[in-house]
Amino acid sequence: HTHTHTHCSLQEDLADTFTHTRTHTHNMKQLLSTIYSKDLSGFTWLIFFLPSLLYFTLTRTIYAPTHSSSSSSIFGSNYKIASSIILQSPSSSTNSRNTLETLFYIQNTNEPSGPGGSIQLSKPLEIILQPPSSTFHHLSSSTWVHDEELGRGYLLVSDSGYSGRIWRWEVGGGPITIGKTLHMENSGCRSKIWRGDCPTNHHVTHRDDDDDNHTTALPKKEIQNYGSGGITTEIIKGSENAHMGKLLVSEWGERRIVRIEEDGSRTPMAITVPSPCMSGDKERLNTPNHLLYTPWGNLIFVDSLSCDATDDGKVSSGAVYRIQEAVNVPALPVSLSREAHSWNDTSSGETETKEPELLYNGMDAVYGVTLSHDLTSLFVSGVVRGNGEDVRALIVKLPLDDDDDDDEEKEEEEESSDDADKKITMEDSITENTADASSSSPMGILDSKSKVFYDVTPHIHPSCLSSNNQKEETSLFGSMAVDSSGNIYMTYTDGVLIIDSLTGRHIGTIPFHSEGTHHDDGALLTCTKEDDEEEKEIPTSIVFGEDGYLYVTTKHTLMRLKARVKGVAMPTNLVVPSKK
């Protein structure tokens, strides 16, 4: 009986356990079913928010590079520091430091820094691409491009060496930098018509992260600069960003300026220009550079051509040109793109393009051009030569009126009555020498309106201004960028000069070669190089990016400096519409 009772109790316990387990399982299923049946769409944002919060934290804290001898990141590469200081101008007031603090990230220090002193940068100028992995031949220009689909921008740098390349460099949208990729091959020379055979570009990897320790530097020999020079983006009327348009490229090998269409065809924008040497003649472009658009859609560019001199043979002459309403030039059909390589003029095709006009011919060589921050003036950099070795490096200011055409008749009368003002004047001796040397040169539309804005000569070693170092395809100073406050950033042999465009006052210098010392005549970089001496990296272009950096190139390196101020914002609502 006891056994039977115990057995029955065990069966009852097992039945209760089974029932409890089944009930519990049923309850769990019911709970899960209830959860899954609920509308949780209001909480799905957590799936995206939490990873995004983690990403934001990493990229703003851990990812933020530290700056010592190099800047680094747990996600990215080490960046070598090119310059960690800014030199105040010796002639500047105590307000110079206050101005520089609004432009860059400066370390807080109680140490006084008077005129001529150095200021330590908390976010210095860093080299993001350099040999051997950079594989650049001769960087000559740079421009920022905004991609509407990506919602961000990237930098394009133009290489004029050999047949040319255009490289793309971007940070990207994640914590790992995308870096360098090839944007265009043979960007300046594709035919054998104007320069003979196009030189072969050296084989390089298309991405910087493909390079390894076995990468070797490019061969050190004379490089033919038949690649791409100046580049810029076309302004689009009514667009949200002025850097969203098609790419314009100066093809040094083809000796022309083209616009790259969406189908890959190349529309010639400029092939021949009025000669800066002989009035009435036309010449094919040589090495056009420094392309920029005005708010009205006019294209401005610079070129260096050779003129006959009575005593010294060939001398270089630089001039500034303008194409009115260049944004309205129709696209060239693909069927004519290859044929256009042999054209002697833009009128050779079916499209109608306005001929370039000589806008400014007041210097012996022009090395840079940029718009003022209020978009009403042009700043032009270059040199004026006097007798013998008397050379001045200058920045001149030109009023950029949209009614220049209305004044052409008046300027023609001034040209015929006043032949002595054909070149800019600085001192009486310079005036006489310049006028005598250029008495047969035609005047540009804005020559009579030009005024000397800043004398760059004291900042450059005399050896860099001699005729032996004034080559047509390159310059040792003069590329400029302007910020929204009106400050000019101009490259020169020793770094970057910062000049207040409102007062013409030198604010400071970002040094490349002589950190910690003021660049007096004894400390300036010379351009006389010994055979076994390593070539110094001299800046070749400068541009503001929309990512908060100021980008600077030399022949073989790409650098950037974090800035508090932005570049000039170009309006797009002033573009002259097509008359069609």
C-alpha positions as CSV (number, residue, x, y, z in Angstrom):
1,H,0.0,0.0,0.0
2,T,2.8,2.3,0.9
3,H,4.5,1.5,-2.3
4,T,1.4,2.1,-4.3
5,H,0.8,5.4,-2.5
6,T,4.4,6.5,-3.2
7,H,4.1,5.6,-6.8
8,C,0.8,7.6,-7.2
9,S,2.4,10.6,-5.5
10,L,5.4,10.4,-7.8
11,Q,3.0,10.3,-10.8
12,E,1.1,13.3,-9.5
13,D,4.4,15.2,-8.9
14,L,5.5,14.4,-12.4
15,A,2.2,15.4,-13.8
16,D,2.3,18.7,-11.9
17,T,5.8,19.4,-13.1
18,F,4.9,18.6,-16.7
19,T,1.8,20.8,-16.4
20,H,3.9,23.6,-14.8
21,T,6.6,23.3,-17.5
22,R,4.0,23.3,-20.3
23,T,2.3,26.2,-18.7
24,H,5.6,28.1,-18.4
25,T,6.5,27.3,-21.9
26,H,3.1,28.4,-23.1
27,N,3.5,31.6,-21.1
28,M,6.9,32.3,-22.7
29,K,5.6,31.7,-26.1
30,Q,2.6,33.9,-25.4
31,L,5.0,36.6,-24.1
32,L,7.2,36.4,-27.1
33,S,4.2,36.4,-29.3
34,T,2.9,39.4,-27.6
35,I,6.3,41.2,-28.0
36,Y,6.5,40.3,-31.7
37,S,2.9,41.3,-32.2
38,K,3.5,44.8,-30.8
39,D,4.3,47.7,-33.1
40,L,7.9,48.5,-32.2
41,S,8.5,50.8,-35.2
42,G,8.9,53.6,-32.8
43,F,11.9,52.0,-31.3
44,T,13.8,50.9,-34.4
45,W,15.7,54.2,-34.4
46,L,17.7,52.7,-31.5
47,I,19.2,50.2,-34.0
48,F,20.7,53.1,-35.9
49,F,21.2,55.6,-33.2
50,L,23.5,53.6,-30.9
51,P,26.1,52.7,-33.6
52,S,25.9,56.3,-34.8
53,L,26.6,57.6,-31.4
54,L,29.5,55.3,-31.0
55,Y,30.9,56.4,-34.4
56,F,30.5,60.1,-33.5
57,T,32.3,59.6,-30.2
58,L,35.2,57.8,-31.8
59,T,35.7,60.2,-34.7
60,R,35.4,63.3,-32.4
61,T,37.6,62.0,-29.5
62,I,39.7,59.0,-30.1
63,Y,40.1,59.7,-33.8
64,A,41.2,63.3,-33.2
65,P,44.9,63.3,-34.0
66,T,47.6,64.5,-31.6
67,H,50.3,66.7,-33.0
68,S,53.9,66.3,-32.0
69,S,56.4,65.3,-34.6
70,S,53.6,63.6,-36.4
71,S,49.8,63.4,-36.2
72,S,48.3,60.0,-35.9
73,S,45.0,58.1,-35.4
74,I,44.0,54.7,-34.4
75,F,42.2,54.4,-37.7
76,G,44.5,56.3,-40.1
77,S,48.1,56.9,-41.1
78,N,50.8,59.0,-39.4
79,Y,51.1,62.5,-40.8
80,K,54.4,64.2,-40.7
81,I,54.4,67.8,-39.5
82,A,55.5,70.4,-42.1
83,S,55.2,73.4,-39.8
84,S,53.9,73.9,-36.3
85,I,54.3,77.6,-35.9
86,I,53.1,80.9,-37.5
87,L,55.6,83.8,-37.6
88,Q,54.1,87.2,-36.9
89,S,55.1,90.0,-39.2
90,P,58.0,92.1,-37.8
91,S,56.1,95.3,-38.7
92,S,52.7,94.2,-37.4
93,S,51.0,95.5,-34.3
94,T,49.9,93.5,-31.3
95,N,46.6,92.9,-33.0
96,S,48.3,90.5,-35.4
97,R,48.1,87.7,-32.8
98,N,44.4,88.4,-32.3
99,T,43.8,88.1,-36.0
100,L,45.8,84.9,-36.3
101,E,43.8,83.4,-33.5
102,T,40.6,83.9,-35.5
103,L,42.2,82.1,-38.5
104,F,43.9,79.0,-37.0
105,Y,44.0,76.8,-33.9
106,I,46.6,78.2,-31.7
107,Q,47.9,76.8,-28.4
108,N,47.0,78.8,-25.3
109,T,50.2,80.2,-23.7
110,N,51.0,83.0,-21.3
111,E,54.3,83.7,-23.1
112,P,54.3,87.0,-24.8
113,S,54.8,87.1,-28.5
114,G,55.4,90.5,-30.0
115,P,56.0,91.5,-33.6
116,G,58.2,89.0,-35.4
117,G,57.7,86.3,-32.8
118,S,56.4,82.8,-33.4
119,I,53.0,81.4,-32.4
120,Q,52.6,77.7,-31.7
121,L,49.8,75.9,-33.6
122,S,47.7,73.3,-31.8
123,K,46.7,71.9,-35.2
124,P,49.7,72.3,-37.4
125,L,50.4,72.1,-41.1
126,E,50.6,68.3,-41.8
127,I,51.9,66.4,-44.9
128,I,49.2,64.0,-45.9
129,L,50.9,62.7,-49.1
130,Q,54.7,62.7,-49.8
131,P,57.3,60.7,-51.7
132,P,57.8,57.9,-52.4
133,S,54.2,56.9,-51.9
134,S,52.7,60.2,-53.3
135,T,54.1,59.3,-56.9
136,F,53.5,62.9,-58.0
137,H,55.5,64.3,-60.9
138,H,54.8,68.0,-60.6
139,L,51.6,69.2,-58.8
140,S,50.6,72.5,-60.3
141,S,47.0,73.2,-59.3
142,S,44.2,72.1,-57.0
143,T,40.4,72.7,-56.6
144,W,37.6,71.6,-54.4
145,V,34.6,69.6,-55.7
146,H,31.2,69.1,-54.0
147,D,29.4,65.8,-54.7
148,E,25.7,66.4,-54.2
149,E,24.9,62.6,-54.1
150,L,27.5,61.9,-51.5
151,G,26.6,65.0,-49.5
152,R,30.3,65.9,-49.1
153,G,33.3,67.1,-51.1
154,Y,36.8,66.1,-52.1
155,L,40.0,67.7,-53.4
156,L,41.3,67.3,-56.9
157,V,45.0,68.0,-57.5
158,S,46.5,68.4,-61.0
159,D,49.8,67.0,-62.1
160,S,51.5,68.7,-65.0
161,G,54.4,66.2,-65.3
162,Y,54.7,64.0,-68.4
163,S,51.2,63.6,-69.9
164,G,49.5,64.5,-66.7
165,R,47.2,63.0,-64.1
166,I,44.5,64.4,-61.9
167,W,44.3,62.8,-58.4
168,R,41.4,62.8,-56.0
169,W,41.9,62.9,-52.3
170,E,39.1,62.7,-49.7
171,V,38.6,61.9,-46.1
172,G,35.2,60.2,-46.8
173,G,32.3,59.8,-44.5
174,G,33.8,57.2,-42.1
175,P,36.6,57.1,-39.5
176,I,39.0,55.7,-42.0
177,T,40.3,58.1,-44.6
178,I,39.7,57.1,-48.2
179,G,42.9,58.8,-49.3
180,K,44.2,59.2,-52.8
181,T,42.6,57.7,-55.9
182,L,43.3,58.3,-59.6
183,H,40.6,60.6,-61.1
184,M,42.0,61.1,-64.6
185,E,44.9,59.6,-66.6
186,N,46.7,61.5,-69.4
187,S,44.9,64.7,-68.3
188,G,47.0,67.1,-70.4
189,C,48.3,65.3,-73.5
190,R,46.4,62.8,-75.7
191,S,47.4,63.6,-79.3
192,K,50.7,64.0,-81.1
193,I,49.8,67.3,-82.8
194,W,51.1,70.1,-80.6
195,R,53.9,68.7,-78.5
196,G,55.1,65.8,-80.5
197,D,54.8,62.4,-78.8
198,C,53.0,62.6,-75.5
199,P,55.5,61.4,-72.8
200,T,54.5,58.2,-71.0
201,N,53.4,58.5,-67.4
202,H,55.3,56.3,-65.0
203,H,53.4,53.4,-63.7
204,V,52.0,54.0,-60.2
205,T,49.4,52.5,-58.0
206,H,46.0,54.2,-58.2
207,R,45.5,54.2,-54.5
208,D,47.9,55.3,-51.8
209,D,47.0,52.4,-49.6
210,D,48.2,50.0,-52.4
211,D,51.8,51.3,-51.9
212,D,54.1,49.3,-49.7
213,N,57.7,49.4,-48.5
214,H,58.9,48.4,-51.9
215,T,57.6,51.6,-53.5
216,T,60.5,53.5,-55.0
217,A,60.7,57.2,-55.7
218,L,60.2,58.4,-59.3
219,P,63.4,58.7,-61.4
220,K,65.2,62.0,-60.9
221,K,65.5,63.5,-64.4
222,E,64.1,66.4,-66.4
223,I,60.4,66.1,-66.5
224,Q,58.4,67.3,-69.5
225,N,55.4,69.3,-68.3
226,Y,52.8,68.3,-70.9
227,G,50.2,67.3,-68.3
228,S,47.3,69.3,-66.8
229,G,47.8,72.8,-65.3
230,G,45.1,74.8,-63.8
231,I,41.8,73.1,-62.9
232,T,38.4,74.4,-61.6
233,T,34.7,73.6,-61.5
234,E,32.1,75.4,-63.5
235,I,29.6,77.5,-61.7
236,I,25.9,76.4,-62.2
237,K,23.2,79.0,-62.0
238,G,21.0,78.6,-59.0
239,S,22.9,75.6,-57.5
240,E,23.3,75.2,-53.8
241,N,27.0,75.0,-54.1
242,A,29.4,76.7,-56.5
243,H,31.7,73.7,-56.7
244,M,29.2,71.2,-58.2
245,G,29.7,71.9,-61.9
246,K,31.7,70.2,-64.6
247,L,35.5,70.1,-64.4
248,L,37.6,72.5,-66.5
249,V,41.2,71.4,-67.3
250,S,44.2,73.3,-68.8
251,E,45.8,70.8,-71.2
252,W,49.4,71.8,-71.5
253,G,50.1,69.1,-74.0
254,E,47.2,70.1,-76.2
255,R,47.7,73.9,-75.5
256,R,44.1,74.6,-74.7
257,I,41.5,74.7,-72.0
258,V,38.6,72.2,-72.1
259,R,35.5,71.3,-70.2
260,I,34.9,67.7,-69.4
261,E,31.3,66.8,-70.3
262,E,29.2,64.1,-68.6
263,D,29.7,61.7,-71.6
264,G,33.5,62.1,-71.5
265,S,33.8,64.5,-74.5
266,R,36.0,67.6,-74.1
267,T,34.6,70.9,-75.1
268,P,37.3,73.4,-76.1
269,M,36.8,76.6,-74.1
270,A,39.9,78.5,-75.2
271,I,42.5,77.6,-77.8
272,T,44.0,81.0,-79.0
273,V,44.2,84.3,-77.2
274,P,45.2,87.8,-78.2
275,S,49.0,88.1,-78.1
276,P,50.4,90.0,-75.1
277,C,53.3,90.9,-77.3
278,M,52.0,92.3,-80.6
279,S,48.7,94.1,-80.9
280,G,46.2,92.4,-83.3
281,D,47.9,89.0,-83.4
282,K,46.6,85.7,-82.0
283,E,48.6,83.0,-80.4
284,R,47.8,79.5,-79.3
285,L,47.8,79.0,-75.6
286,N,51.0,77.7,-74.0
287,T,50.7,76.8,-70.3
288,P,47.3,78.2,-69.1
289,N,46.9,78.2,-65.4
290,H,44.9,79.6,-62.4
291,L,41.4,79.1,-63.8
292,L,38.5,80.8,-61.9
293,Y,34.9,81.8,-62.5
294,T,33.3,85.1,-61.6
295,P,29.8,85.3,-60.1
296,W,28.5,86.2,-63.5
297,G,29.8,83.0,-65.2
298,N,32.8,84.6,-66.9
299,L,36.0,82.5,-67.0
300,I,39.3,84.1,-66.1
301,F,42.7,82.5,-66.6
302,V,46.4,83.2,-66.9
303,D,48.9,82.2,-69.6
304,S,52.6,82.7,-70.2
305,L,53.8,83.2,-73.8
306,S,57.1,84.1,-75.4
307,C,57.8,87.5,-76.8
308,D,60.7,88.7,-78.9
309,A,63.1,91.0,-77.0
310,T,65.7,93.2,-78.7
311,D,68.7,92.2,-76.7
312,D,67.9,89.0,-74.7
313,G,66.2,86.9,-77.3
314,K,63.0,85.3,-76.0
315,V,61.4,86.6,-72.8
316,S,58.3,85.3,-71.1
317,S,55.2,87.5,-70.9
318,G,52.2,86.7,-68.8
319,A,48.7,88.0,-69.1
320,V,45.2,87.6,-67.7
321,Y,42.4,86.7,-70.0
322,R,38.6,86.5,-69.8
323,I,35.9,84.7,-71.6
324,Q,32.5,86.3,-71.2
325,E,29.6,84.1,-70.2
326,A,31.7,81.0,-70.5
327,V,29.1,79.0,-68.6
328,N,26.8,79.2,-71.6
329,V,29.2,77.5,-74.0
330,P,27.3,74.5,-75.4
331,A,28.7,71.0,-75.0
332,L,30.7,69.5,-77.9
333,P,29.2,66.4,-79.4
334,V,31.2,63.2,-78.8
335,S,31.7,62.7,-82.5
336,L,33.7,65.9,-82.7
337,S,35.7,65.5,-79.5
338,R,38.7,63.7,-81.1
339,E,38.7,65.9,-84.1
340,A,38.8,69.0,-81.9
341,H,42.4,68.2,-80.9
342,S,43.5,69.6,-84.3
343,W,41.4,72.8,-84.2
344,N,43.3,76.1,-84.4
345,D,40.4,78.0,-82.9
346,T,37.2,77.4,-81.0
347,S,35.3,78.7,-84.0
348,S,36.5,75.7,-86.0
349,G,33.6,73.6,-84.6
350,E,29.9,73.8,-84.7
351,T,29.6,75.4,-81.2
352,E,29.8,79.1,-80.7
353,T,32.3,80.2,-78.1
354,K,33.2,83.8,-77.3
355,E,36.8,84.6,-77.9
356,P,39.1,85.3,-74.9
357,E,39.8,89.0,-74.4
358,L,43.0,90.5,-73.0
359,L,41.9,91.6,-69.5
360,Y,45.2,92.6,-68.0
361,N,48.7,92.9,-69.5
362,G,50.5,95.0,-66.9
363,M,53.2,92.6,-65.8
364,D,56.1,90.9,-67.4
365,A,55.0,87.6,-65.9
366,V,51.8,86.7,-64.1
367,Y,51.9,83.9,-61.5
368,G,48.5,83.9,-59.9
369,V,45.0,85.4,-59.8
370,T,42.1,85.3,-57.3
371,L,38.9,87.1,-56.5
372,S,38.5,89.5,-53.5
373,H,36.3,88.3,-50.7
374,D,33.6,90.8,-51.7
375,L,33.9,89.6,-55.4
376,T,34.4,93.1,-56.7
377,S,38.1,93.0,-57.5
378,L,40.9,90.8,-58.8
379,F,44.2,90.3,-57.2
380,V,47.0,89.4,-59.7
381,S,50.5,88.3,-58.6
382,G,53.6,88.5,-60.8
383,V,56.8,90.3,-61.6
384,V,57.8,93.6,-63.3
385,R,61.3,93.8,-64.7
386,G,63.3,97.0,-65.0
387,N,66.8,97.5,-66.3
388,G,69.3,94.7,-65.7
389,E,68.4,92.7,-62.6
390,D,65.9,95.2,-61.3
391,V,62.9,92.9,-60.6
392,R,59.9,93.5,-58.4
393,A,57.5,90.8,-57.2
394,L,54.1,92.4,-56.7
395,I,50.4,91.9,-56.1
396,V,48.1,94.3,-58.0
397,K,44.5,95.0,-57.5
398,L,42.0,95.4,-60.4
399,P,38.4,96.5,-60.1
400,L,36.2,93.8,-61.6
401,D,33.1,95.6,-62.8
402,D,30.4,93.8,-64.7
403,D,30.1,96.7,-67.0
404,D,33.6,96.6,-68.4
405,D,32.2,96.4,-71.9
406,D,30.6,99.8,-71.6
407,D,34.0,101.3,-70.9
408,E,35.8,99.7,-73.8
409,E,35.5,102.8,-76.0
410,K,36.7,105.0,-73.3
411,E,39.7,102.7,-72.6
412,E,40.6,102.6,-76.3
413,E,40.8,106.4,-76.2
414,E,43.0,106.2,-73.1
415,E,45.2,103.7,-74.8
416,S,45.9,105.9,-77.8
417,S,46.5,109.0,-75.7
418,D,48.5,107.6,-72.9
419,D,51.1,105.1,-73.9
420,A,53.2,105.5,-70.8
421,D,50.8,103.7,-68.4
422,K,50.9,100.3,-70.2
423,K,52.5,98.7,-67.2
424,I,51.9,99.1,-63.5
425,T,53.9,101.7,-61.6
426,M,55.5,101.5,-58.3
427,E,58.4,104.0,-58.2
428,D,59.5,106.4,-60.9
429,S,62.5,104.3,-61.9
430,I,60.3,101.2,-62.3
431,T,57.7,103.3,-64.2
432,E,60.2,104.4,-66.8
433,N,61.9,101.1,-67.3
434,T,58.6,99.2,-67.6
435,A,57.1,101.6,-70.0
436,D,60.1,101.6,-72.3
437,A,60.3,97.8,-72.3
438,S,56.7,97.3,-73.3
439,S,55.9,100.3,-75.6
440,S,54.8,97.9,-78.3
441,S,52.6,95.7,-76.1
442,P,48.8,95.9,-76.3
443,M,46.9,97.1,-73.3
444,G,44.5,94.9,-71.4
445,I,41.0,96.1,-70.6
446,L,41.9,96.7,-66.9
447,D,45.5,97.9,-67.3
448,S,44.7,101.6,-66.6
449,K,42.7,100.7,-63.5
450,S,45.4,98.6,-61.8
451,K,47.0,99.6,-58.5
452,V,49.9,98.1,-56.6
453,F,48.5,96.3,-53.6
454,Y,51.5,94.6,-52.0
455,D,55.2,94.4,-52.6
456,V,56.3,90.8,-52.2
457,T,60.0,91.5,-53.2
458,P,61.4,91.7,-49.6
459,H,60.1,88.2,-48.9
460,I,61.9,86.5,-51.8
461,H,65.6,85.9,-52.2
462,P,67.0,87.9,-55.2
463,S,68.3,84.6,-56.8
464,C,64.7,83.5,-57.2
465,L,63.7,86.5,-59.2
466,S,66.6,86.3,-61.7
467,S,65.8,85.6,-65.3
468,N,67.4,82.2,-65.0
469,N,64.8,81.1,-62.5
470,Q,61.7,82.5,-64.3
471,K,60.5,79.5,-66.2
472,E,57.4,79.5,-68.3
473,E,55.9,76.3,-66.9
474,T,56.3,77.1,-63.2
475,S,56.5,79.9,-60.7
476,L,58.2,80.3,-57.4
477,F,55.4,82.3,-55.8
478,G,52.0,83.7,-56.5
479,S,49.2,81.1,-56.0
480,M,46.5,82.7,-53.9
481,A,43.4,81.9,-51.9
482,V,41.1,84.3,-50.0
483,D,39.0,83.6,-46.9
484,S,35.6,85.0,-46.1
485,S,37.2,87.7,-43.9
486,G,39.2,89.1,-46.7
487,N,42.7,87.7,-45.9
488,I,44.9,86.6,-48.8
489,Y,47.0,83.4,-48.5
490,M,49.8,83.5,-51.0
491,T,52.4,80.8,-51.6
492,Y,56.1,81.8,-52.0
493,T,59.5,80.2,-51.8
494,D,59.5,79.9,-48.0
495,G,55.9,79.0,-47.2
496,V,52.6,81.0,-47.2
497,L,52.2,84.7,-46.6
498,I,49.0,86.0,-45.0
499,I,48.0,89.5,-46.0
500,D,45.0,91.5,-45.0
501,S,43.3,92.5,-48.3
502,L,41.5,95.4,-46.6
503,T,44.6,97.2,-45.4
504,G,47.4,95.6,-47.4
505,R,49.2,94.7,-44.2
506,H,51.3,91.5,-43.7
507,I,49.8,89.6,-40.8
508,G,52.0,86.5,-40.6
509,T,53.8,83.7,-42.3
510,I,53.5,79.9,-42.3
511,P,57.1,78.9,-42.7
512,F,58.2,75.8,-44.5
513,H,62.0,75.8,-44.2
514,S,63.1,78.0,-41.4
515,E,60.9,77.4,-38.4
516,G,61.5,79.6,-35.4
517,T,63.4,82.4,-37.1
518,H,62.2,85.4,-38.9
519,H,62.8,85.4,-42.6
520,D,65.1,88.3,-43.1
521,D,67.4,88.5,-46.2
522,G,69.9,86.1,-44.5
523,A,67.3,83.4,-43.8
524,L,65.4,83.4,-47.1
525,L,65.6,80.3,-49.2
526,T,67.9,80.7,-52.2
527,C,67.1,79.4,-55.6
528,T,70.8,78.6,-56.4
529,K,71.1,74.9,-56.0
530,E,74.3,72.9,-56.0
531,D,74.5,69.7,-58.0
532,D,74.4,67.4,-55.0
533,E,71.9,69.5,-53.0
534,E,68.4,68.2,-52.4
535,E,65.6,70.2,-54.0
536,K,63.5,72.2,-51.6
537,E,59.8,71.8,-51.7
538,I,58.3,75.1,-52.8
539,P,54.5,75.6,-52.7
540,T,52.7,75.5,-56.0
541,S,49.0,75.9,-55.2
542,I,46.7,76.7,-52.3
543,V,42.9,76.3,-51.9
544,F,40.3,76.2,-49.2
545,G,38.3,72.9,-48.8
546,E,34.8,72.8,-47.4
547,D,36.0,70.3,-44.8
548,G,37.6,73.0,-42.7
549,Y,41.2,72.6,-44.1
550,L,43.5,74.9,-46.1
551,Y,45.2,72.7,-48.7
552,V,48.7,73.4,-50.0
553,T,50.7,71.5,-52.7
554,T,54.3,71.5,-53.6
555,K,55.7,69.6,-56.6
556,H,55.6,66.3,-54.8
557,T,53.6,66.7,-51.6
558,L,50.1,67.5,-50.5
559,M,49.6,69.3,-47.1
560,R,46.7,70.6,-45.1
561,L,46.2,73.0,-42.2
562,K,43.0,73.1,-40.0
563,A,41.5,76.5,-40.3
564,R,38.8,78.4,-38.3
565,V,37.8,80.5,-41.2
566,K,36.3,79.4,-44.5
567,G,37.0,80.3,-48.1
568,V,34.9,82.8,-50.0
569,A,31.4,81.5,-50.7
570,M,30.6,82.1,-54.4
571,P,27.0,83.0,-55.1
572,T,25.3,81.2,-58.0
573,N,22.3,83.4,-58.5
574,L,24.2,86.1,-60.5
575,V,25.2,83.8,-63.4
576,V,24.1,85.3,-66.7
577,P,21.6,83.0,-68.3
578,S,21.9,81.7,-71.9
579,K,20.3,84.0,-74.5
580,K,18.7,81.0,-76.3
